Amino acid sequence: MRNLITAVGLALAMSSQIALAQTSGDHVSKYAGQEKRTIKSLSADDIAELQRGAGWGLAKAAELNGVPGPAHLLELKHEIGLTPEQVEKIQVIYNQMKTDAIVLGNRLIAQELELEKRFQSDIPSAKELKSMLSALGATRSQLRFVHLATHLKTPDILSDEQVASYNQLRGYNSDDPCANIPQGHNPAMWKKHNGCK
């Protein structure tokens, strides 16, 4: 009997703790755990991507609208059938983009770190914060421009068929992109970027 009372007591105590944990869990921030980051607004993956000049999703407006990026063109050069001359031209614009993106990515990291440090020790005034955020915004804008502007250079190097092949290989086209122009797209530009006749 004593064992039964002990078991019931333990079960009640455990269920109370579970209920309390569930109740307090309702208020746990989706950011929980991120407070341990060196720069709270950037993950380790974000920092690594910025440091190596990778896209960081900044060129989606071009990439997802049928305007190829140089990094992926170089990865798919055989499947797309790029000529040696095309590869050379794409490599040149890729190298310049990467050089510029690394400089700007490192600047963005440094600015985020400075913002982080200010909130850790010497909280900025509203005026200082606005200035810091303006500088951060300008760097991010420049970085995004570098990535997007590089995409603008690739269509002149490629044939319509190669652009269509790129988009197909990247998984962006429906079965017949020429017959399925997404709503909101300029039909002439869509057809051009997808090699439609």
C-alpha positions as CSV (number, residue, x, y, z in Angstrom):
1,M,0.0,0.0,0.0
2,R,2.8,2.3,0.9
3,N,4.4,1.7,-2.5
4,L,1.1,2.6,-4.2
5,I,0.9,5.9,-2.3
6,T,4.5,6.7,-3.2
7,A,3.9,5.9,-6.8
8,V,0.7,8.1,-6.9
9,G,2.5,10.9,-5.2
10,L,5.4,10.8,-7.7
11,A,3.0,10.7,-10.6
12,L,1.1,13.7,-9.3
13,A,4.4,15.6,-8.8
14,M,5.6,14.8,-12.3
15,S,2.3,15.8,-13.9
16,S,2.4,19.1,-12.0
17,Q,5.9,19.8,-13.3
18,I,4.9,18.9,-16.9
19,A,1.9,21.2,-16.7
20,L,4.1,24.0,-15.3
21,A,6.7,23.5,-18.1
22,Q,4.0,23.5,-20.7
23,T,2.5,26.7,-19.3
24,S,5.8,28.5,-19.1
25,G,6.8,27.2,-22.5
26,D,3.9,29.2,-24.0
27,H,6.0,32.4,-23.5
28,V,9.3,31.1,-24.7
29,S,10.6,33.3,-27.5
30,K,11.4,31.9,-30.9
31,Y,14.7,33.7,-30.4
32,A,15.6,31.7,-27.3
33,G,19.2,30.4,-27.6
34,Q,20.2,33.2,-29.9
35,E,21.2,35.3,-26.9
36,K,24.4,33.2,-26.9
37,R,25.5,34.4,-30.3
38,T,28.4,36.8,-30.6
39,I,26.3,38.9,-32.9
40,K,22.7,38.3,-32.0
41,S,21.3,39.3,-35.4
42,L,23.6,37.0,-37.4
43,S,23.9,33.3,-37.2
44,A,27.2,31.5,-37.6
45,D,26.0,30.4,-41.1
46,D,25.1,34.0,-41.9
47,I,28.6,35.2,-40.9
48,A,30.3,32.4,-42.9
49,E,28.3,33.2,-46.0
50,L,29.0,36.9,-45.8
51,Q,32.7,36.3,-45.2
52,R,33.0,34.1,-48.3
53,G,31.0,36.5,-50.6
54,A,28.1,34.1,-51.1
55,G,24.7,35.2,-52.1
56,W,22.9,35.3,-48.7
57,G,19.6,35.2,-50.6
58,L,20.2,38.8,-51.8
59,A,19.7,38.1,-55.5
60,K,16.4,36.2,-55.3
61,A,14.6,39.0,-57.2
62,A,16.8,38.1,-60.2
63,E,17.4,34.4,-59.6
64,L,13.7,33.5,-59.2
65,N,12.6,35.6,-62.1
66,G,14.8,33.8,-64.7
67,V,18.0,35.9,-64.6
68,P,20.9,33.4,-64.0
69,G,23.6,34.0,-61.4
70,P,27.2,33.4,-62.3
71,A,28.1,31.0,-59.4
72,H,25.4,28.6,-60.4
73,L,26.1,29.0,-64.1
74,L,29.7,27.9,-63.4
75,E,28.5,24.9,-61.4
76,L,26.2,23.9,-64.3
77,K,28.5,24.8,-67.2
78,H,28.6,21.3,-68.7
79,E,24.8,20.7,-68.3
80,I,24.0,24.1,-69.9
81,G,26.7,23.7,-72.6
82,L,28.7,26.8,-71.9
83,T,31.5,27.5,-74.3
84,P,35.0,28.2,-73.0
85,E,34.5,31.8,-74.0
86,Q,31.3,32.0,-72.0
87,V,32.9,30.4,-69.0
88,E,35.7,32.8,-69.1
89,K,33.4,35.9,-69.2
90,I,31.2,34.5,-66.5
91,Q,34.3,33.7,-64.3
92,V,35.5,37.3,-64.7
93,I,32.1,38.8,-63.5
94,Y,31.9,36.2,-60.7
95,N,35.4,36.9,-59.5
96,Q,34.6,40.7,-59.3
97,M,31.3,40.1,-57.6
98,K,32.9,37.8,-55.0
99,T,35.7,40.3,-54.3
100,D,33.3,43.2,-53.8
101,A,30.8,41.0,-51.8
102,I,33.6,39.8,-49.4
103,V,34.6,43.5,-48.7
104,L,31.0,44.5,-48.1
105,G,30.1,41.3,-46.2
106,N,32.9,41.9,-43.8
107,R,31.9,45.6,-43.4
108,L,28.3,44.5,-42.6
109,I,29.6,42.0,-40.0
110,A,31.7,44.7,-38.4
111,Q,28.8,47.1,-38.3
112,E,26.5,44.5,-36.8
113,L,29.2,43.7,-34.2
114,E,29.5,47.4,-33.3
115,L,25.7,47.7,-32.9
116,E,25.9,44.5,-30.7
117,K,28.6,46.0,-28.5
118,R,26.7,49.3,-28.0
119,F,23.6,47.4,-26.8
120,Q,25.8,45.3,-24.4
121,S,27.6,48.2,-22.7
122,D,26.8,51.8,-23.8
123,I,23.3,51.8,-25.2
124,P,23.1,54.3,-28.0
125,S,20.9,57.4,-28.1
126,A,18.1,57.4,-30.7
127,K,20.2,59.8,-32.9
128,E,23.3,57.5,-32.7
129,L,21.1,54.4,-33.4
130,K,19.6,56.1,-36.5
131,S,23.1,56.9,-37.8
132,M,24.4,53.3,-37.1
133,L,21.3,51.8,-38.8
134,S,21.7,54.1,-41.8
135,A,25.3,53.0,-42.3
136,L,24.2,49.3,-41.9
137,G,21.4,49.8,-44.4
138,A,23.7,51.5,-46.9
139,T,26.1,48.5,-46.7
140,R,23.4,46.0,-47.1
141,S,22.0,47.9,-50.0
142,Q,25.4,48.0,-51.7
143,L,25.9,44.3,-51.0
144,R,22.5,43.5,-52.6
145,F,23.3,45.7,-55.6
146,V,26.6,43.8,-56.1
147,H,24.8,40.5,-56.2
148,L,21.8,41.6,-58.3
149,A,23.9,43.7,-60.8
150,T,26.0,40.7,-61.5
151,H,22.9,38.7,-62.5
152,L,22.1,41.5,-65.0
153,K,25.3,40.8,-66.9
154,T,24.7,37.1,-67.6
155,P,21.8,37.2,-70.1
156,D,24.0,39.0,-72.6
157,I,26.6,36.2,-72.4
158,L,24.0,33.3,-72.8
159,S,21.7,32.1,-75.5
160,D,18.0,32.0,-74.8
161,E,18.2,28.2,-74.8
162,Q,21.0,28.3,-72.2
163,V,18.9,30.6,-69.9
164,A,15.9,28.3,-70.3
165,S,18.2,25.3,-69.5
166,Y,19.6,27.0,-66.4
167,N,16.1,27.8,-65.1
168,Q,14.9,24.2,-65.8
169,L,18.0,22.7,-64.0
170,R,17.5,25.0,-61.0
171,G,13.9,23.8,-60.8
172,Y,12.2,27.2,-61.5
173,N,10.1,26.4,-64.5
174,S,6.9,24.6,-64.8
175,D,6.6,21.9,-67.5
176,D,6.1,24.5,-70.1
177,P,7.2,28.0,-68.9
178,C,6.3,29.5,-72.3
179,A,2.7,28.6,-71.8
180,N,2.6,29.3,-68.0
181,I,3.8,32.9,-67.5
182,P,3.4,33.7,-63.8
183,Q,1.0,36.4,-62.8
184,G,2.7,39.8,-62.5
185,H,5.5,39.0,-64.9
186,N,6.1,41.0,-68.1
187,P,5.3,38.3,-70.7
188,A,7.9,39.5,-73.2
189,M,10.7,39.5,-70.6
190,W,9.6,36.1,-69.2
191,K,9.6,34.6,-72.7
192,K,13.0,36.1,-73.4
193,H,14.5,34.8,-70.2
194,N,13.0,31.3,-70.7
195,G,14.0,30.9,-74.3
196,C,10.4,31.0,-75.7
197,K,9.9,31.4,-79.4
